[in-house]
Amino acid sequence: MAEAITLEVCVDSVHGLAAAIDGGADRIELCAALETGGLTPTAGLLRAASACPVPVVAMIRPRGGDFCFDAPETRLMQDEIDAVAAAGLQGVVLGASLPDGRLDQRALERLVRRARDLGLRCTLHRAIDLCPDLAQATRAAADLGFERILTSGGARSAPEGLAGLERCFDAAAGRIAIMPGAGIHADNVDLLRARLPLTDLHASCSVPLPAPAPMVAALGFDAGGRRQTSSTLVARLKAKLVG
């Protein structure tokens, strides 16, 4: 019988954390502001996740936008890594790019060294999807000491990026885990299972939240697009992975 695939669910609130656990997630990616792709979670959310019954890894991303971080931002990311370690979580999810999309190996060496010195495991996030050569970036990530890569194969969603994902798996050669993510749910995961030797899978398993109240939107407090983790969707996807 094939081994079950580890399901990682990304969440950005205490309600999402509870829903992911209730639905059967095997690992949590803890973030803030998932509507922007995920930012570093708050100190309070880190503390709330410290009692989680499954492993938790935290996003390290100090702002939205691209992944080209200057020296002050890199120092800030190191401090954020320290906070994750102090909260007792398992690992961090991070990335850094050069303006041409290639991985910023100098910044990543500093960040990965900081994390590993603190006993944290490291996942390279979807900054890799900007790289012009996914295979080369996969090998570089393994050399840098990352344990896992979260990627859509360079496409908007993992089902659209199957060719790129196959290049990542081939380049990984068993040295680093490839975890497809973006646009994955119970109704399309069989497509990935048929083409890829999956060990890990990443999903939000979320539903849209209601539109903000007009005054809230008018004052700029909520731009819309927020979503909420659904324990039902987590459970449906998990069932597909163990079946």
Secondary structure, DSSP 8 states (H G I E B T S, - for coil): -----EEEEEE-SHHHHHHHHHHT-SEEEE-B-GGGT-B---HHHHHHHTT-SS-EEEE--SSSS-S---HHHHHHHHHHHHHHHHHT-SEEEE--B-TTSSB-HHHHHHHHHHHHHTT-EEEE-GGGGG-S-HHHHHHHHHHHT-SEEEE-TTSSSTGGGHHHHHHHHHHHTTSSEEEEBSS--TTTHHHHHHHS--SEEEE--EEE-----HHHHHTTS--S--EEE-HHHHHHHHHHHH-
